[in-house]
Amino acid sequence: MKKHILFILFLTIFASLQTFAQSTSNPDTVCMGSEVYYKIANPTANSSFTWGIYNNKGTITFGAGTDNIRVAWNNTEGIDSLWVYETNFATCSGDTSILTVVRVAPPTAEFDNSQLCYGEKLNIIFIGNPPYNVEYTLNGNTVTQNEITQNPYPLTEAGNYELIKVSNKHCNTSSLTGTVNAVIAQPLQKLQIYHE
């Protein structure tokens, strides 16, 4: 009877050690300089969790020892590994689970020209990972376009454009700096020639 109880206890402990940090995608992609939350799926009660970051390109700022942490990633591009292992109530430790984390730069956007004739296309050129969300003004009115996958992205309406913000699924909206103005000129009138 004792052997059966010990065997069942062993199976329970072994099963609990198989609960590791799981991500919906591996590698995970984050914006450099961002703070990101990570958690254990279905954590075992009364367990503690030891976390770490290979290459030390991030800092655990909340939740060390628990099943839910926050990491402040360095403000540089690169690849890291976030790791964790579980220790249960019987002080048994499980295998280490590793999540690869890719730190990417926020996207940027610029116009491909500054002055265009009526009927020509003004393109927004993106650098970064699509899809993009962009905010710009046209003749002083704010326009927001989301989930853009086309790059370059064409604009054809005549007027004064100014790029304001750009973001993607990894990086929050970032303000654009510098000269980001462009103009598509209004159509010229058809000339009429008169004899004087």
Summary of the structure (lengths in Angstrom):
residues: 196
radius of gyration: 27.0
end to end distance: 119.7
largest distance: 119.7
contacts: 525
relative contact order: 0.16
helix: 8%
strand: 47%
